[in-house]
Amino acid sequence: MSLRTAMEKAQAIWNAQQKHSAHIETVMHTIGYKKKTGPSQRAISALNQYGLTKETGSADKRVIGLSESAINYLLSSDSQRAELLRQAALKPTIFQHLWQEYGAFLPPSDEAIKMHLIREKNYNSAAVGELVANYRDTFDFANLGGNGGSREEKHDTGGGKPAANSPPVYKPPTTQPKGTPPAMSADVRYLPIPLDIGDAHIPRGMNDADFNLLIETLQLRKKKIVADDFTTYHGHPPTKEELGD
């Protein structure tokens, strides 16, 4: 499901129950499904992957309500919605991967993205077309390409990434200056995990979906998070001389 469609269904949930939670079957009816089937289950899952819903309970006792992020989006002005959209667009793990792979300028042809997903991520060739279509629609809806980066081919030297003179585009929040504690979200309690490099502050009270997303994201970004032993002890990557080449 594209983010555009997910937001339409979030609006339907708001119209029906606002800040209240409701039984999963009630929510399925609200977003246009008559009974619990594969498509309705996938729709519920997509809303959760975008961070638009919160769930409690399990199996047939699940109840679902809109998340704070979804409510903030629906009640915000147009100028405030842009950043909320971009955050939601990059919550699904596979969309995070595509953003990291292609950045703000997608290949003009869908085939390049399809073959990448089939070869590198082992996606089924019969299903990958819909995924790419949903990512393109989400990409455009959340304006991830700034002043245009979906179909129009851009000439740069960054392997599909934005060139130095490319228009302003969305970027994940940058890190704080060294020695500055990370900014914390208001009204969220954090559990500090003591590491040799410093404390990692993990928000408490997340649901299973957020926890799984955290683990998957850490695994996905491991190469950028974990320094090799040489860099750790010497403060820089090894040179050819130090490698003995």
N, C-alpha and C positions, 0 to 999 in steps of 0.2 A: 504494500500500500504506500502511495506517495504521501508526503507530509501534507500536501494540499487536501487530499481526501481525508486524512486523519484529522486535520483541523476542522473540516466540515462535520465529521462525526463527533468531535469534541464539543462543537457548538450545539449539536443536537442533544448531547448529554446535559449540557448546561441548561438548555431550554426545558428539559424534562425534570431535572433534579437539582440543578444549581450546585451548592456545596455539599449536598447530601450524598451518601453512598446508597447503592441499590444492588439487589441480587444480580448475579451475572446474566441470568436469562432475561431479566427486565432490561438490562443494558443492551443485550443483543437485539431485543425488539426495538429499542430506542434508536439504534444505529442502522436499522433496516433489515434485520434477519429474523425470520419467523421461528427458527429452531436452532438448536445447537448442532452445527455441522462443521466440516473442515473449514470452509470459507469464513464462517462466523468466529470460529476459534482463532483463525489467523488474524482476523480484524482486531479482536480483543488483544492479541499478542502484539500487534503492530502499534496500537495505541500505547501500550506499556513500554515498548522499546523506544518510542519517541519521548518517553517521560511525561506523557499527557494524562496518565491515570495512576491511581494508587489502589492496591488490592489488599484485602485482608481475608483470612479464612482459606480453606482449601477445598478442592474437588467441587461437589455440588453446593457447598456452603460459602463459596467465594462471593464477596461483595466488592463493588467497584465504584470509585468516585473519581472526580477530576483531581489532578495534582495541583499544587500551588502554582507551578509553572504554567499549566494550561489556563488556570483561572486568571493569572496575571496577564496572560496574552489576550484572553477574551475581553478583559475589562480595561486594557490599556489603550492609549491613543496610538494612532498609526506610527508616529515617530518612535514610540517606545517598543513597538512590536518587532521591529527589524532584528534586534539582537536576540530576542527570545526565539524568533523563528530560526535564526542561524544556529543557536544552541541546540534546539530540538532536532534540526536537520542532521546534525552530526552525532546524535546519540546512538543510533543503531550501529552495531559493530562493523558490519560490512560497508556502511556508508563512511564510517571513519577511515576504513582501509582505502576506499576509492578516493577520498579527499587527500589522503597522504600520498597516494600513487599519482594522481593527476593534478592536484591543486585546483586553482581557479580556472584552468583552461582544459576542458574536456576534449578528447579527440573528436573531430567532425563525424567520424563513422562509428556507429554502434559496434561494428564487428571487432574493432580493436579492444574495446572494453569486454565484450563477450568472451573473446578468446583468452584474455587475461584471467577472467574469472573461472573459466573452464580449466585452464592449464595450471594456474597458480593457486586457486582456491577450491578446486575440485567441484565446481557447481555443475548441476545437470544441464546439458545443452538445451533441453526442452523447456526449462524454467528460467534460464538466464536472461532471455529477451525481456520478460516482464520486469525483472529486477532492474535492468539497465534503464528501461522506460520510466520506472518509478524513481530512480535516482536522478535522471535528467529533469523530470518534473519537479522533484524536490529541490534540486540544484537551482532551477529557475525561480521557483516559488520563494525560496529563502534568499535569493539573490547572492548566492555564494560566488558568482563570477563577477561581482561588482558591476561594471559598465558593459558587461557582455563577455561570456566565456564559454557558452554551451556549444553551439554549432559552428561558430565562426572560427576558422583556423588562425592561430596566432603564431607569428614567427619570432621565436626566441631561442636561447641556447640552454634552456633549463630543463629539457626533456619533458615539456608539457607544463612545467611549473611557471609561475609568473616571472616575466623579465623584470629587470631593474626599473624600467620606465613604465611598467604596466599600471593600470588604474588601481586605486585603492580597493582592496578586497578584504573580506573577513579573514582574520587570523585568530587562532586560539589565544587566550590571555597570555601575555609574556610573564616571565618569572620576575620576582621582586629582586632588587639589588642584594648582593651577597651580604648576609648578616641581618637582613630584614625579615621578620617573621611573616609567613604567608598570610594573605588576607583571608578572613573567615566569613562565611555567610552568617547573617544575623539569625538568631533564634535556632541555631544548630549546635548541638553538643559534640565535641570532638574527643576521640580517644588517642592520646599521643603514644605512638609506637617507637620506643627507643632504638635507634640505629647508630652505628659507628659514625656515620656522616652527620647525624642530627635526628631530631624527632620528626616522624611522619605523622601528621594529624589526619586521622580517619574519622569521617562523620559517623556518629552513632544513630541507630534507629532506621537505617536504610532497609528496604525490602529485599527479597531474594533477587529480583530482577536487577536492582542497582548493584547489589553485591557481585552478581555474576558479571555485570558490565565492568565493574572495577577490576576484577580478576582478569577478564579477557583483554581489557585495555592495557593493563600492566604487562601481560604476556606479549601483546602486539608491539608495545613500545620498549621492550626489554633492551634492545640494542642501543637505544638512545638513553636509557636510564642507567644501565650497568656499565661501569668502566672496566676495561680489561686489567689484569694484574699489573702490567707494565705501566700503563697510564696512571693507575692508582699510586704507585710508588715513586714514579719519576716525574709526574705532572705533565707529561706530553706523550703523544704517540711515538713508538720507536722509529728511529731513522734507519736507513739501509745499513749504515755502518754498525749501528747497535744490534741489528739483526744478524750481522755477520755476512751480509750479501756483498 
